[in-house]
Amino acid sequence: MTTPARTMFEMTEPICLVNFFSEEPHEEMAALGFGTYWDGYFAGRSAPLGRVPAEVVDATFYNFGPGEVARHIPSVWETTTPEGAHAARQRGCVAALRRILGDLVETPGLARAADLLTQAATSAPVEGRAMYAALRSLPVPDEPVARLWHAANMLREHRGDGHIAALVVEQIDRTECHVLLAIDAGILPAESFGRIHQLPKPYLATVMARLRERGLVDDAGLFTDAGRATKDRIESMTDALAEAPYASLGPADLAELVACLTPITERLKETGSR
């Protein structure tokens, strides 16, 4: 049975993906002086945490290879401030959403979706949720499209914090999680997956060997029964830990939110959030 958390993840993820796939956020980061995508990524996403050491960002992001975060944090703060980076990220994402959504931007449905999503996004406990808590400390925008993006981003990081907890429980590390995702998506060999293919080959070989030794991956690089069960438990636990925000919405409000988000999600999916 599909849970509210899974349904809302599928409906809000396209809103968040404009940050990665649309040009406007990249242009805003470039205008700050960042010459590479990843400098802008680490500055924009980690900005709510403030000027914390690379080790803190590495822990809260969890899924980057050893040393990747330290190549950007704290050096990005020589280019701009955390406040400037977050503002630029928000401006770019809002501009992208306004362009893609077009005639939907000024509709009552979008404004209502923004209100209901914000209610959910600001209602969950923050304990144990570092990235979510950091975003909760920021002011909620007044403008509907900005509020919609900010709420979706809070919910994404809330879910992400819970996903990390699930990975830790299952003892799946920063790179192993990408291997499981790649196998689940049918990307073979898993080491070719775009998020890890650039890592040193000896390191990736060690990761794969460790998964085989644990009986999670077979010699062909596919899931064993134990590996499939582990991946399924991670996803189920992630969904369960992501439910809290939606407890603030009654069945009628949740149904209304789904109805209001549907044309927004469909439009974004049509364009690939680009």
Residue pairs with C-beta under 8 A, 6 or more apart in sequence:
3 239
3 240
3 243
4 243
4 246
4 254
5 159
5 239
5 240
5 242
5 243
5 246
6 239
6 242
7 258
8 120
8 155
8 246
8 257
9 155
9 159
9 239
9 242
10 265
11 258
11 261
11 262
11 265
12 117
12 152
12 155
12 156
12 261
12 265
13 156
14 265
14 268
14 269
14 273
15 97
15 148
15 149
15 152
15 264
15 265
15 268
15 273
16 149
16 152
16 153
16 156
17 268
17 273
18 24
18 25
18 93
18 96
18 97
18 100
18 149
18 268
18 273
18 274
19 25
19 44
19 89
19 92
19 93
19 153
20 273
21 272
21 273
21 274
22 92
22 93
22 96
22 99
22 100
22 273
22 274
23 96
23 274
24 91
24 92
24 93
24 95
24 96
24 99
25 40
25 44
25 88
25 89
25 92
25 93
25 96
26 37
26 40
26 92
27 92
28 88
28 89
28 91
28 92
28 95
29 37
29 39
29 40
29 43
29 44
29 85
29 88
29 89
29 92
30 40
31 88
32 40
32 43
32 79
32 80
32 84
32 85
32 88
33 79
33 80
34 40
34 43
34 76
34 79
34 80
38 71
38 72
39 72
39 76
39 79
40 85
40 89
41 72
42 57
42 69
42 72
42 73
42 76
43 72
43 76
43 77
43 79
43 80
43 82
43 85
44 85
44 86
44 88
44 89
45 61
45 89
46 52
46 57
46 60
46 61
46 73
46 82
47 82
47 83
47 85
47 86
47 89
48 82
48 86
48 131
48 134
48 135
48 137
48 138
49 56
49 57
49 60
49 82
49 130
49 131
49 134
50 82
50 134
51 74
51 77
51 82
52 73
53 73
53 74
54 69
54 70
54 72
54 73
54 74
57 69
57 73
58 64
58 69
58 70
59 130
60 130
60 131
60 161
60 164
61 69
62 164
62 167
62 174
62 177
63 174
63 175
63 177
63 178
63 195
64 174
65 174
65 175
65 196
65 199
65 203
66 174
66 203
76 85
80 88
86 138
90 141
90 146
90 149
90 150
93 149
93 153
94 143
94 145
94 146
94 149
96 273
97 105
97 145
97 148
97 149
98 105
98 145
100 267
100 268
100 271
100 273
100 274
101 110
101 145
101 264
101 267
101 268
102 267
104 110
104 263
104 264
104 267
105 144
105 145
109 259
109 260
109 263
109 264
110 144
110 145
110 148
110 260
110 264
111 144
112 256
112 260
113 148
113 257
113 260
113 261
113 264
114 144
114 145
114 147
114 148
114 151
115 147
116 249
116 253
116 256
116 257
116 260
117 147
117 148
117 151
117 152
117 155
117 257
117 261
118 140
118 147
118 150
118 151
119 248
119 249
119 253
120 151
120 155
120 245
120 246
120 248
120 249
120 257
121 150
121 151
121 152
121 154
121 155
121 158
121 245
122 136
122 140
122 151
122 154
123 244
123 245
123 247
123 248
124 132
124 158
124 244
124 245
124 248
125 244
126 132
126 133
126 136
128 161
128 165
129 157
129 158
129 161
129 162
130 161
131 157
131 158
131 160
131 161
132 154
132 157
132 158
132 161
134 157
135 150
135 153
135 154
135 157
136 154
138 150
140 147
140 150
140 151
141 147
141 150
148 264
155 242
155 245
158 242
158 244
158 245
159 238
159 241
159 242
162 237
162 238
162 241
162 242
163 234
163 238
163 241
165 237
165 241
166 233
166 234
166 237
166 238
166 241
167 173
167 177
167 234
169 237
170 230
170 233
170 234
172 180
172 230
172 234
173 207
175 196
175 199
175 203
175 204
175 207
176 207
176 210
176 211
178 190
178 193
178 195
178 196
179 190
179 191
179 193
179 196
179 207
179 208
179 211
179 217
180 216
180 227
180 230
180 231
180 234
181 193
182 188
182 190
182 192
182 193
182 196
183 190
183 217
183 221
183 222
183 223
183 227
183 231
184 223
184 231
187 193
188 221
188 222
189 221
190 208
190 217
190 221
191 197
191 201
191 204
191 208
196 204
208 217
208 221
211 217
211 227
212 218
212 219
214 226
215 224
215 226
215 227
216 223
216 224
216 226
216 227
216 230
217 223
217 224
217 227
218 224
223 231
246 254
249 257
